[in-house]
Amino acid sequence: MSAIQQDGTARRDVFQADQDRAVAALELAWADGGYHGFSADGGTWSATSSAGDVLTGDTPDALTQKVRAHWQAMQ
């Protein structure tokens, strides 16, 4: 839930990820590893491997863990 600041704008919950920044960071970290299509939709974070496998998590960190495990299994 967002709080309203004095200037009338909404402030993001401190535990809520900034989706645009998190998606950009995931792309930067994993694009060279063969992962693309990072997105966050309705609380589900996802990425697609170069083999077409779709990986999901409920947070950016959970998705990172799944991508890392998938990448290690492919090595």
VMD Tcl script that draws the C-alpha trace (Angstrom):
set ca {
  {0.00 0.00 0.00}
  {1.31 3.47 -0.83}
  {1.40 6.40 1.54}
  {0.61 9.92 0.35}
  {3.45 12.41 0.68}
  {3.02 16.10 1.50}
  {3.23 17.04 -2.18}
  {0.27 14.74 -2.95}
  {2.25 12.02 -4.71}
  {2.12 8.39 -3.67}
  {5.14 6.92 -1.96}
  {5.99 3.29 -2.69}
  {5.90 0.79 0.19}
  {9.47 0.18 1.39}
  {9.10 -3.57 0.80}
  {7.66 -3.23 -2.70}
  {10.14 -3.62 -5.58}
  {10.41 -0.90 -8.20}
  {9.36 -3.12 -11.11}
  {11.03 -1.14 -13.90}
  {14.37 -0.99 -12.10}
  {14.24 -4.63 -11.02}
  {13.40 -5.84 -14.54}
  {16.25 -3.75 -15.96}
  {18.66 -5.17 -13.38}
  {17.57 -8.74 -14.15}
  {18.04 -8.13 -17.88}
  {21.49 -6.68 -17.29}
  {22.51 -9.60 -15.08}
  {21.15 -12.48 -17.18}
  {20.88 -11.42 -20.85}
  {24.38 -12.71 -21.65}
  {23.43 -16.01 -20.00}
  {20.67 -16.55 -22.55}
  {17.66 -15.23 -20.64}
  {15.24 -12.63 -21.96}
  {11.63 -11.49 -21.74}
  {11.86 -10.42 -18.12}
  {8.59 -9.07 -16.77}
  {6.54 -8.51 -13.64}
  {2.83 -8.93 -14.05}
  {0.29 -9.25 -11.26}
  {2.92 -10.21 -8.68}
  {4.50 -12.88 -10.87}
  {8.04 -12.23 -12.07}
  {9.12 -14.18 -15.14}
  {11.94 -14.78 -17.60}
  {12.35 -16.97 -20.65}
  {15.47 -19.01 -21.37}
  {16.99 -19.27 -24.83}
  {15.57 -22.82 -24.93}
  {12.05 -21.44 -24.36}
  {11.70 -22.46 -20.70}
  {9.61 -19.97 -18.72}
  {10.84 -19.39 -15.18}
  {8.74 -17.61 -12.57}
  {8.98 -16.31 -9.03}
  {6.88 -14.18 -6.72}
  {9.69 -11.66 -6.11}
  {12.74 -10.50 -8.09}
  {14.94 -12.48 -5.70}
  {12.89 -15.66 -6.12}
  {13.14 -15.31 -9.89}
  {16.90 -14.74 -9.65}
  {17.25 -17.95 -7.64}
  {15.27 -19.90 -10.24}
  {17.28 -18.44 -13.13}
  {20.56 -19.17 -11.32}
  {19.51 -22.80 -10.61}
  {18.35 -23.24 -14.22}
  {21.58 -21.77 -15.59}
  {23.71 -24.01 -13.33}
  {21.75 -27.09 -14.40}
  {22.40 -26.24 -18.04}
  {26.19 -25.99 -17.51}
}
mol new
graphics top color blue
foreach p $ca { graphics top sphere $p radius 0.5 }
foreach p [lrange $ca 0 end-1] q [lrange $ca 1 end] { graphics top cylinder $p $q radius 0.2 }
display resetview
